[in-house]
Amino acid sequence: MESKTQTVRGQPRVSSCSINRLRVLKHEHVHHTGNYFRSDELEALQSQIIYKQRFLDYAKEDILHMTPPNFLPKLKNPCWYKQKKDKNGSLTLSCVPYFMLLGQKKCGTTDLFASIVTHPDIISPKGKEPQFWARFRHCYCCGNLTYQFRCKKPNKARNWDDYVNYFDSTAKKIQHLLTGTTLAEKKRSREIITGEASPSNLEDNRWWWNYAVNQYDTEPPALTNANYIHRFMPNLKMIIILRNPVSRLYSDYLFVSEGEVSAKRFHQEVLKEIRSFQSCSSYHDIRYCLDHNSFNEGNVTSSVPLSNGFYVVFIKEYMKFFPRNQFHIIRLDEYSKNKSEVMRNIFRFLDVGDVKQQVRNTSKNSRKKKGSDTRDMLPETRSLLTEFYQPYLVQLADLLGDERYLWKD
């Protein structure tokens, strides 16, 4: 029986034997190699040549091989002087975040970040979500046409310099205070911090296969976002806001679905996604399945992304690199009910002074709801999802030593 070339992550999978044959051929002569390859292999190899060139372009910005900055020890926020001087001949200060707000879609990150940056010692960056670590730095490499279109979004960080420039306002403020003439100004320079809140940093490792060390489909991947972030910001403080994964999933579905939106359709999509998960996890490590962004390789834009609710898996990955005391984890429902107390605890975690918070009655969310059927999910769907997520919530509660993360209330 003639074998069929498989695809992996949208790219053709070619046998190692075929790859070895390819190595003896010049790329520009591939279209003359009909005597060496089957037609399906030839098409796959031509696609891989394009893929390889994109990968080489991407490798030019391989931040894993960049030397991390030497941060100034007297500043709270991680900052350093660039070698390049400004027009006045002075060294230019650059900064990266002191903290990250991690979470998932529909977990309240937008509202929480807006509350955090009201503190006078915390400077808001150019935008809440540079989406650098998990997404836009991969615009150098191959993505499908939909992803390449997304890469054209303005105000996103596509390389290390873009990311650093996101925090220019903080760098300029600190540098101005550092060069001040009074002790009060210099003291103030040591109190200023900044942060970012790209939700994708927690869970979106869909481009793990771009990293050279992961090229052989290691399970689980040898490198993830957490490796890269720790390399450049080892003292980073992380705030994680979580929501009952069952409620989070339905809320997300109502926002991202196209066409008919209903509780019945949601139930059907959940059944399909659970089957995909069961199929994937029967052959692969669970991290492999999650890091494909959808359990179904052919559908990376599922309107019911069950994978986003595996909080314990994502948090464990970060805890491999960062100590527990660099995490502050909260529940969305508690933030919604008692913002003042939650914010006091967050400011204490960030080691900034307490301030009087004017608690807002409305929530801020950058994603506006589309017209849809907003009735609750079907009871049988809720029961199905509760049972599905239960083992992972038990693991989460054990990891954090806190039964509130079973969401029994």
N, C-alpha and C positions, 0 to 999 in steps of 0.2 A: 504494500500500500504506500502511495506517495505521501511523504510527510508534508505537513503544512507549517509555514513559518508563523510562529506565535508573535504576539506583541506584548510588550511590558511597558506599563506607564505611558501608553500611546506611542511607543517607539518599537520598531521591529526587533524581535529577538533572533539573533543569528547564532548558529552553533560555533563553538570555539574552533572547530576545524575550518569553518568558512572564514573566520576572522584570521586564522593563520595564513590561509591562502590569500586573503586580501593584503596582508603585510608585504607580500612580494610583488605587488602590483602598484603602479603609480596611480594616484587618485584620478588624474585626468584621462586615464586609459580604461577606466572601469566599464565604459559603455562598449568596449570591444572584447569583453571577457565572457561572451556567451559560452565558450568552450569550457570554462572553468566552473560555472555556477548554473544551477537551475534558474528558471525565470523568476520564481518567487524569491529565491535567495538574492538574485541580482537586484531586484527592486528594493529589497530590504537593505542591501549593502549601500546602494546609492543614497538611500535615506540616512543611513548611519554616517556616511561621509559628510553630509550636511550637518547632521547632529554633532559630529566630532569637531567641525570647524566652529560651530557655535560654542561648544564646550571649551575650545582653545581660547576663543574670545573671552568667555566667562573667566577662564583661569587667569587672565591678565589682572583681574580684580580678586584674586584669591586671598581673602583677608586672613586666612589661617596662617599664611606665611608672612604676614606683615608683623613687624615688631610692635607690641602694644606700647602706648605712650607711658612715659614716666610722670605720674601725677604729682603735683605740688603737695608736699606733706602738710603744709599749714592750712590748706583749704579743706572744707568739708566736702564740697562737690568735687568730683574728679575732673581736674583741669590740668593743662600743660601748655607750655609755650612752644609755638611752632618755630622752626628755624627761619622761616620767611618773615622778614620785617615789613611793617606797614610803611606808608609814605613818609612818616616822620622818623623812620629809622628805629622804631621801637619793635620789640618782639610782640607777636600777636598771640593772645590767649585763646585757646580752644577748650571746649568742655564736652563731656558726654553725661548721661543721666546719673544722678545719685540714686534714683529709684525708678522702678517700673511698676505700672499697674497692669496686672495680667488678669485674664478672665476668659469669657466666651461671649459670643454674640448673645444679646438679650439677657445679659447678666448685670446691667447697670453700670458698665465701665464709663460711659460718657458722662452720666450724672455725677458719679463719684469723682472722676478726674476734675470736673468743673468745680466741685466743692473743695478739693485738695488745693488747687491753685489759687483759691481766694486768700490763702495764708500769705502774709506780707513777705515772708522769707522764701517763698517758693515762686519761681518765675516760670510762667507758661512758655513752652517752646513754640516754634512756628506753627505747629499743628499737633493735635492730640496723637495722631497715628502716623508716624513716618513709615510704618510697615516695612522696615528695612530688613530685619534679621530673617523673617520668615518668608517674605515675598519679593519685594522689589529689587533686592540685590541680585535676584535670579533672572532679571530681565535680560542679562547678558547671554543667558543660555537658552536652550530650546524650550518653548512652550507651545501649546496649540494656538490657533489664531485668536481664540477668545482671550487667552492669557496675554498674548502679545498686544492686543488692543487695550487691555487693562494696564499694561505697562506704560501706556501713553498718558496715564492720569497725571495731572499737574500736582506739584507740591508733595511728591513722594521721593524718598531717599533711594536712589539706584546704585550708589556706591558709597564708600566710606566717607569721602569728603562731603557728599550730600548729607549724610547722616550727621556728621559733626556740625555742618552749617545749620542744621535744624535747631541747634542750641546756641546760636550766635547771640541772641538777646541776653542770655545768662552770662556768656563769656564777656560781652562788652560791659555789662553791669559790674561784674566782679573786677574786671581790669580797671574800670574807672575808679572803683573804690580802693583798689590796691595802690593806685598811683595818687591817691588823695593825700592831703597834707595833714590830716588830723588822725589821732589814734582811733576815734570813733569810726571813721571811714574804713580804716584798716581792719578793725574788729568786725565791722559789718560785712566785709568781703569774705570773712570766714564763716558766715552764717547762711549765705545765699545757697540755695540748691535748686535743681530742676529735675524733671522726670518726663516720662512718656507713657503712653497707654495704648499700645498696639495689641489688641486682643489675640491676634494671630501668633504672637510670640510664644504663647503657652502651648498651643496644640498643633499648629500648622507646620508639619515637617514633610510636606508632600514633595519637596525638591531635594530630599536627602540623597537621592541617587546622583545628584550633580557633583557631590564631593568625591574626589578621586579615591579615597579610602573605602568608599561605599560602592565602588563600581562593580563589585562582584556579588551584588545582591545579598549582603550580609544580613542575617536575621538575629536580633534586631539590628538596625543600622549602627555602625560604629561611631558616627558623628551625627549630632542633631543641633538644633538651635542653641540648646543649653551649653554645649561645648564652646561654641563661638562666643556667646555672650559672656561666659565665665572667663574666657581667655582675655577679653578686653576690659571687663568690669568685675573683677573677682569679689569686690566688696559691695556689690549692688544690693540694695534693699528691694524686696519684692512684696507688693500688696496683691493678694489674689481674692477676687470676689466671685462667689459661686452661687448658683441657684439650683433648686430642685431640678435635676436633669429632665424629668418628665415634663414639667411646666415649661422649662427652657426650650425644649424641642418643639412643642406646639406653638409657642410664641414665635420662634424662628420660622417655622413653617408658614405661618400667616403672613410673614413679611417677605419671604423670598419666593414663594410659589407663584408660578405663572398659570394663567388660565383659571379653571374652576378650582375654588378653594372651599373645602367643606370638611366636616368631621369624618364623613364616610370615606372621602378620598384620602384623608390623612391616615386612617386606619389601614387602607389598602397599601399605602406607601410604606407604612411601618412594617407590615407583614413582609413586604418584598425586601426591605432593608435588613430585617432580622435574618431572613433566609440567606442573603448575601453574606452577612457576618458569619453565620454558621458554616457556610461553604468555605469562606476564606480561612477561618480559624481552625478548620479541620486539616488544612494543609500548611498553614503558616503560623509563626509566632504572632501573638496578638498585636505587638508593636508594629509589625510589618503591615497588618491589616489597617490599623489606625493611621499609620503614616502615609497611606495611599489616599487619605482624606475621605474616601468612601470605600466601603467594603467591596464594592463592585468596580473593578478597574476601568470598565467602559463607561462609568458614570461618576465623574469626579465633581459633578455639580448637583448632587442629590438635594431635593427640597426637604428631605428628612435625614439630615446627617447625624445618625445615631452616634457616630464616632466622637462627636464633640462632648458627649456626656461622660466619657471615661476619665473623669478628673484625676483619679488616683494614679493612673498610668502616667499622665503628663507631669503631675507634681513630683512623683518619684524620680522622673528623669532629671528634673532640676535639682532635687535633693541629693543626687549623686555628686553634684559639684558645689552646691552652696549649703552651708550649715543651716540648721533649723532656725536659729535666731535671726536669720536674714529674711525670714518669711513672716508676713502678717496676713492671716487668712480670715475672711469674714463671709457671712451669708447675706445675700441680697435682701431677704425678708427682714433681717434684723437692722440693716442699714435703712430700709424704708420706714421701719417703725420708730427707730430711735437714732436719727442722724447725728444729733449733738453728741451723744455718748460715743458713737462709732467714730466720729471725726476726732474727738479728743484722744481716743486710743491710737488712731492713725498718726496724729501729730506727735504723740509720745513716741511711737515706733520710729518715726522719721527724725526724732531728736530735734524738733523745732518747738518753740514756745507755744503754749496754748493760746487760742484766741477765741473771742466770742463769735459763735457761728449763728448767722441768721438762717434758720432752717427754712428751706423753700417748701411750699406745698405742692408744687408741680415738679415733675421729673423732666430732666433735659435728655433728649435723645436725638441724635443726628439723623436717624433713619425714620422717616415718616411712614405711617401705615397706609397701605393701599386698601382700597375698598374690598372688603371680603366678609365672609361669614365668620363672625367672631364668637360664635357659640363655643362652649367648651367641647373638648374631645369626647368621644363616646366612652361610657364607663368601661366597656370591654377593652378599649385601647389603653386607658389609664392603668387598668389591672395588668395588661400585657407588658407595658413599659416598666411599671413598678417592679414586676418580677424579673424583667430582663436586667435592669440596672442594679437590683438589690445586692448581688454578690460584690459588685465594685464599690458600692456605698459602704458596705461592711468593711472592705479593705481600707477605704478612705477614712472612716471613723477610727479604725485601728491605727492607721498611720499618724493621724493628728491627735489621737487620744481624746476624742471628743464625739460623743454620740449624737450631738446636734446634726452632724453631717449624714445621719441616716434619714433625715427629713421625715421623722415620724409625726411631727406636729402639723 
